[in-house]
Amino acid sequence: MTRKTLIAATLFCTLTANAQDITPYVPGVTAEGIVYYLPKTELEVTVTATLKSFQPGELCQYAERYLRLQDASSMPEQTWEINTIEVTPVGVPNPELAFAIKLKDKSAASQVELTDDGIIKAINTTSPQEKKTEKAPFVPVQRKDPRSYMTEEMLMTGSSANLAELVAKEIYSIRESRNSLTRGQADYMPEDGNALKLMLTQLEEQEKALTELFTGYTEISEQTFTYRVAPSEDLDKEVLFRFSTKLGIMNKKNLAGDPVYISITQEKSLPTAEEEEKGKKKPNGVTYNIPVNAQVIIQMGTKKYYEGKIPFAQFGTTEILTYELFNKKNNTRVIFEPTTGGIVKIDKD
């Protein structure tokens, strides 16, 4: 389940305003009513990694002879790099915190808004629409085919040594033409600056494509990996996944890579009602969460890819909005955060 599935259709219902019962839900025992859940908070970790694939040029053995290039590799190579790690909190129904709002006749009209999974979102109002932010897709650089810039003599030759010599001469000729244009000494100068810029760009593309026959080229692609973390307590450097610059993102059990750790440390929570008022009977009403922040760190070695505070439902406590708040006189409106079950906004007429 992703965060997108939590954007729910609205469920409207009528509940008793001055005589409603809100009790823990027990399947097969609790009378009919509107069942809602409070959430647990999970983390959706999205890892974006870049794969660089190097392919040697077909004329790499002649790079030093004709272009004076001493580092032209003849071996293909792949290299991985972690670009970003993003952490998104997601609310999932907590089966241990399910409640039923009993419906009775002669009630005042109210609204209960739930997510598709039954997590409470709002009472007597509608929660605001969540803004979607879509990341721009990765667009690989289109490589120019060097053969599209070859002359007929280059294409017809059957000797790689002869081809290397012809291509090198063409590269030097392109460089000479570009230098003449930039100095204003070309036999045919363009009429304006835009035409000059276009000609220089085309010459650069030709030179780059032909030079890659000696130096080789690197193709860059991007891949995304997603992990889900459901903490019930603090985590101290738990292995999330493993990473290798040669093999990329790997399962945490694969010891060929270095471990990427996740640590979750909760802040001090408020004392629970049981600790403060032992023996006192809880009032009847709408149960909600008071989440607690936790420090989340994702790192490999000393490098931190993510560090921030995130509120967690399961680390906090629960409280109650008494049903008197929802009678005909008050018309109380409440908006909840579906990832934590905490109150976002509460007001009344």
Protein Blocks (a to p, Z undefined) as FASTA:
>chain_A
ZZklmmccdddddddfklcccddddehkaccdddddddddddddddddddddddddfklm
mmmmmnopakbcfbdcdddddfbdcddddddddfklccdddddehiacddddddfkopaf
bghiacddddddddddddddddddfklmpcfklmmpcbfklmmmmmmmmmmmmmmmmmmm
mnopafbdcfblklmmmmmmmmmmmmmmmmmmmnopadddddddddddddfbdcehiafb
dcdfklopadfklmkbccdddddddddddddfklmmghiacdedddddddddddddddeh
jbcfbdcddddfklmccddddfklmmmklopacdddfknopafbdcdZZ
